[in-house]
Amino acid sequence: MREIDDVLAAAEERLNSAYAEYEEARDGIPTKFNEMRLQASIFQYDICAEMVSLLRNSPTGFALNVALKRLVHSLFEYDQTLNQNIPRLLDLMKARKFPVDQQAIKAQRKIWGTEFRRLRAWSGARNVATGHYSPDLAKQVDALKSINAAEVMTVCSAFLSFNMEILRMLLEAGRGDEV
């Protein structure tokens, strides 16, 4: 449990740092970098906190499926946001004449390709049970029962690793020569 606590503490530190820089709006760092970094940091902290909660509370049975739905929903929604932010990040990096390695992003996506495909396959569960509730309770229950804890944790770990790479790029690109 100590390792996950350390991960959460690091995510909290990154979040607070990103928020402070967002609020300060320091000269020389484009606002868009701070916005994207803060968004990525919010996600990172949110997912880490949710994972710690699951590990500490150890829900069982159907309650575990219900608890996991928050992670599924957050991952799915942030994936959509990230798909919009990556092109913005690349454009901002080019505008700042910061070296852009699109292949590095593609390579990271490829490393976690199986997990990203699994995430996108959860769209049905997301649409009826994780934040958008179907009036058909049987559909909700079936969608919740289809959520597998091991798969969710694997996808979470993959997405957190990918997001850390995006955070690193945002920090370096936003600060430029300062890093």
ABEGO torsion letter per residue (X at the ends): XAAAAAAAAAAAAAAAAAAAAAAAGBBGBBAAAAAAAAAAAAAAAAAAAAAAAAAAAGBBEAAAAAAAAAAAAAAAAAAAAAAAAAAAAAAAAAAAGBBBBAAAAAAAAAAAAAAAAAAAAAAAAAAAAAABBBABAAAAAAAAAABBAAAAAAAAAAAAAAAAAAAAAAAAAAAEAAX
